[in-house]
């Protein structure tokens, strides 16, 4: 089946819409999201904005963590901004490529509900 021609329906839960929705820096923040596919697969994804990556490095330089910013443990996904539109488009595009556990870190797949 050609994934380019198949639209995969999914539900999207975004932490920033539930937790203090008016107090998020959409370009310099991180959040958790949940993607639920129609076929029963569920994904938990940690998302950072590009700017937050630099913020995390700068914070580590101050605190000494991660060898004072020498390295970062990456999130599952980087995006330009934390908006529903940006994340929805991103997930739609990734699903056109392949299953999320194949195009992102396999650990995002929630196997507890596996059939």
N, C-alpha and C positions, 0 to 999 in steps of 0.2 A: 504494500500500500504506500502510495506517495504521500509523505507527511506534508509536503508543500501544498497539496490540494485538500487535505483533510483539516477541518477546523475542529479543534478539541475544546469542548466546553469544560469550564472549571469554575469553582467558587474561590474567592480570594478574601482572606481575612488579613487586615493590616493593623498592626499594633498601634500605629500612630493615629488611627481613627478611633480607637477605643480608649487609649490612655492619654488624657490631657490633650485632645486634638488641636487646641488652639495654641499650644506651647511647644511646637516642633520647628527646628530650623531645617527646612526641606532640603537645603543644599549641603548642610554640614551636620549630619546626624546618622544614627544607625537604628535599626528596628528589626523585629521578627515578623515574618509573614507565614501564613499557612495557605497552601494550595491544595484544594480537594478536587480530584478529577471525578467525572461521572462513573468511571469504572471501579471506583472504590479506593484508588490509591490516594495517599495523603503525604504531603511534604511539609516539613518545617524548615524554613530558610532564613538564615541570618543575612541581612542586607546592610551594606554601608554605602554612603555616598562617596564620590571621589574625594571631595574636600575633607570628609571625616577621616579618611586614610591619613592625610597629613596631620590632622588634629591628633590622632592617636599616636603618631610618631613624636610630635612635639610634646605631648603629655608624658610619654615614656622618657624623653630626654630630661624632663623636670624631675620625675619620680625615680628614675633609675631602672624602671621595669624593662624587661626584654633587652637587657644589656644596654640600657639608656637609648632605646630606639634603634638599636642595630638590626633588629628584625621585628616582624609582626606576624602573629598567627592570623591568617586571612579569614575573612568571612566566607560565606558560600557564594555571594554575589555582590558586585559593585554596580551602582546605577548613578545617573546624573543627579536625580532628585527623588526625594521621598514624597511622591504623589501617587494617587491611585492610577492616573493615566500612564505615568512613566512605568510603573511596575506591571500594570496590566499588559501594556504593549511588550514589555520585556519578556514576561512569561509566555505570552502568545508566540513570540518569535522563537524562544527557546524550544517550545513544544513542536514547532514546525521542523526543527533540526532533528530532535529525537526525544526520548523519555528524559525527564529532568534528572533522574539519577545517573544518566549516561553523559549528559552535557555539563552537569555540575557535580559536586562531591556526592558520591553514592550514599554518604551518611545522612543526607537530607530525607531519604525515603523512610517513612514510618511503617515498619514491618509488622507492627502490632495488629493491624487490621487486615493483614494479608489473607487472601482466601485460599 
